[in-house]
Amino acid sequence: MKIAFVGKGGSGKTTLSALFARYLAHCGAPVVAIDADINQHLGPALGASPAELAAVPALGGHIAEIKELLRGDNPRIASAEQMVKTTPPGRGSRLLDLSEHNPVHRRFGHLTGGVLLMLTGPFSEDDLGVACYHSKVGAVEMYLNHLVDGPGEYVVVDMTAGADSFASGMFTRFDVTFLVAEPTLRGVGVYRQYAEYARDHDVTVRVVGNKVHGPEDVEFLRQHVGDALSVCLTHSEFVRAMEKGRYPDFGTLEEDNLKALAWMRDLVDATEKDWARFTRQNVEFHLRNAARWANAATGVDLAAQVDPEFTMGPRALEAARRAG
C-alpha cells in the first residue's frame, strides 16, 4: 500500500512518517520510506547518520537515469527525453515491485533500522533561482506510477508541507493519505484546504491528531474535522527522544501511541486497492500536463504515450515478467 503523510510545517508530519515506517518494520513488514519534502529530515528521523545519508544517491539528481530505466521497451516512449513525470506506464514499460530485484531500490535505497530509505534530495546550488522543487519530486512520482505493491507491503512518503503537495498529480498516487494536524486553528486549517482540493479527485484524507494532551484537544479536532479524525497520538517521551536524535527500543513506545499506530495500519490494510482508478488518474494528469506544458517542452504529442489497453496492477506486472 502507498501511504502519504501531509500537513503543515511543524505539525510532526516527518516524525510520524518515520514513526509509522519504524512501526511497520518492527512488525516485520517490508517498508520503503521516501523523503519527498524540500526539508530533507526523514533520514535523521529514522536514525540514519549524516555519513550514511551523504552516501545515498538522490532520486531528484538522477531523473534522466530513472526515466531510461522505467521506459523499458515501451514503443510509445521514443526516448527518455520525451518522458515526463506523468508519463503513464504501458506495455513494455519497466514495472517495479518490492522484491530485492527492484533496480531503483538497489541503486537509490539505503536500509536503516529495517526501513529502505530513499531521498528526493535537497536543492543544489545550481537549482537556486532557476528550478522548482517539484521537478525533483517528479522522480518519486515516476517511481510510484511504475510500482506494483502487494498486500502487506508498504511505501511511506513524507510529502512537501501544506498545499504544495498539490503542485503535481502525485497526491493521487496513494491508497491512504494521513494528514497530521495539531489541535490548533492553523493545524485544522490545512486540513480544510487539503480536503477541498482532494475532494474532486477521489482522494480520501484521514486526519491524525498529533501532540494531543487530553480530551479537550481531541474534542477540538473532532469539532473542526468531524469524521475525518481517525486517531490521535498523545504527548510522547519516545517521540521527544527521536526528535533529539536518540532512538529507543520500539517496545518502550507508550501503549496508547502503539495502539494508534496499529489502528493506522489496520485502516491501511482495510483499504481496497483500486488499480483501475490509479491508472485513470495517472492518464488524467498526464493529458492535462501534456496540453498545458509538456507537449511544447518536448516537441511531441504526449497524449500518444497513453496505452489504452493497459491497466496498472498485478496482472500487468505478471505480463511484464513473462515478456521479459
Buried (B, 14 or more C-beta within 10 A) or exposed (E): BBBBBBBBBEBBBBBBBBBBBBBBBBBEBBBBBBBBBBEBBBBBBBBBEEEBBEEBBBBBBBBEBBBBBBBBEBEBBBEBBBBBBBBBBBBBBBBBBBEEEBEBBEBBBBEBBBBBBBBBBBBEEEBEEEEEBBEBBBBBBBBBBBBBBEEEBBBBBBBBBBBBBBEBBBBBBBBBBBBBBBBBEEBBBBBEBBBEBBEEBEBEBBBBBBBBEEEEBBEBBBEBBEEBBBBBBBBBEBBEEBBEEEBEEBEEBBEEBBEBBEEBBEBBBEBEBEBEBBBBBBBBBBBEBBEEEBBEEBEBEBEEBBBEEBEBBBEBBEEBEEEE
